[in-house]
Amino acid sequence: MQPERGFSTQAVHGGEPERKPWSSLTVPIAQTAVYTFDDTASMLQYQEEVHREGRASREEYGRYGNPTQHAAEAKLAALEGGESALLFASGMCAITSTLLALLSTGDHLVMTDDCYRRTRTFCLEFLQRFGVVPAGDYEALAQAVRPTTRVIFAESPSNPYLRVLDIPRAVAIAHDAGALLLVDSTFATPYNVRPLDLGADLVVHSTTKYLSGHNDVLGGVVIGPWQYLQKIKDARGTLGGVISPHAAYLLLRGLKTLGLRMAHYNEVGARIAAFLHGHPAVERVHYPGLPGHPDHAVARAQMRGFAGVVSFEVRGGLEAASRVVDALRIPRIGPSFGGPESLVIQPALQSYYDLSAEERAALGIRDNLIRYAAGLEDPDDLIADLDQALARAIAS
Ligand SMILES: *Cc1c(COP(=O)(O)O)cnc(C)c1O
């Protein structure tokens, strides 16, 4: 077997067919919803393959697959070290379709609490049979599993506090209980950690963030052994949330520079965290690369870097944090992260706007919290901008 090539070689060439239509260098966008058969025999051969293996060597209809999408899936599987990958219209679509495919009535799900708001909403309001445990509390996790627990779901790093899951430890708890460990690795990307290598059963990403990398396209992916993906592919065909060919192309294009971009984000994230740490206007910085972070040791052992999102609490309350956000000149106020443009949000006022102060407190969403997502601007400019914004907040 050929030795596995370096990350960026895989990012550029991995998963792509060696020969592409019209001798094209890049994977063409197959902008079609329908694929046709020459005769009944070839159509029956396709049906037979799907019936036997759940997948086929050609396409039939856009909801079941598209060649541009398959190239992007193969590249993601190569980068993540997984057997197969399935792309969806969004990260949420990947998460909801995966959980719907893996869980049936009566099955139990355990998830960690610091996580993407809509993931929590889905589990709470749509699935109903689940348990939530605090991120980082492995005793609580072990106690929460029941004989009917089928899936343990955790984000790592998590949103917005960037808690890092000790993946081998969570794998042991899941497998002891006969459950699967599903990790949302959106904040890490395969550049920084490959959960499957550490024993996780499935990985999901919102490809909207670092993987696509340009703040211009939605997508989601689940990666892992075909044994599980076959069921999820079937669910995708029924639920209908497949990625579009054009979105798959933008993802393929973004992935080629993933290694370069992540090396940059790891550096700028660490620099911003170090700048904020100990700043007189800042009460607390949440970044796994800082020694004071509760999961620093796990993160150091498990990850190559910690990417470009830094959460921090400013001195004062809700208004003080808003003043800092409004004084920033480079990042725009907006959700998401992982593109060229820096973005900033105050979670209490944006993702959790509809909750009361008490409800937010119960979820651990603090009023003075800011989530800063560095882009690809010059790090010196971002830090100078943070410096002036914090100085103005202190002065007012
Ligand atoms: C953005 C995000 C999602 C949702 O993905 P969409 O592509 O926006 O649907 C899920 N999990 C995490 C950790 C995210 O950051």
The ligand as an SDF file (V2000), in Angstrom:
LIG
                    3D

 15 15  0  0  0  0  0  0  0  0999 V2000
  -22.4310   25.7430   12.0320 C   0  0  0  0  0  0  0  0  0  0  0  0
  -22.4360   24.5150   12.8460 C   0  0  0  0  0  0  0  0  0  0  0  0
  -23.4240   23.5370   12.6850 C   0  0  0  0  0  0  0  0  0  0  0  0
  -24.5550   23.7080   11.7130 C   0  0  0  0  0  0  0  0  0  0  0  0
  -24.1120   23.7190   10.3880 O   0  0  0  0  0  0  0  0  0  0  0  0
  -24.8760   24.4840    9.1980 P   0  0  0  0  0  0  0  0  0  0  0  0
  -24.0080   24.2330    8.0250 O   0  0  0  0  0  0  0  0  0  0  0  0
  -24.9720   25.9230    9.5820 O   0  0  0  0  0  0  0  0  0  0  0  0
  -26.2260   23.8510    9.0890 O   0  0  0  0  0  0  0  0  0  0  0  0
  -23.3460   22.3930   13.4660 C   0  0  0  0  0  0  0  0  0  0  0  0
  -22.3640   22.2150   14.3640 N   0  0  0  0  0  0  0  0  0  0  0  0
  -21.4100   23.1400   14.5630 C   0  0  0  0  0  0  0  0  0  0  0  0
  -20.3510   22.8820   15.5710 C   0  0  0  0  0  0  0  0  0  0  0  0
  -21.4100   24.3150   13.8160 C   0  0  0  0  0  0  0  0  0  0  0  0
  -20.4520   25.2340   14.0070 O   0  0  0  0  0  0  0  0  0  0  0  0
  1  2  1  0
  2  3  1  0
  2 14  2  0
  3  4  1  0
  3 10  2  0
  4  5  1  0
  5  6  1  0
  6  7  2  0
  6  8  1  0
  6  9  1  0
 10 11  1  0
 11 12  2  0
 12 13  1  0
 12 14  1  0
 14 15  1  0
M  END
$$$$
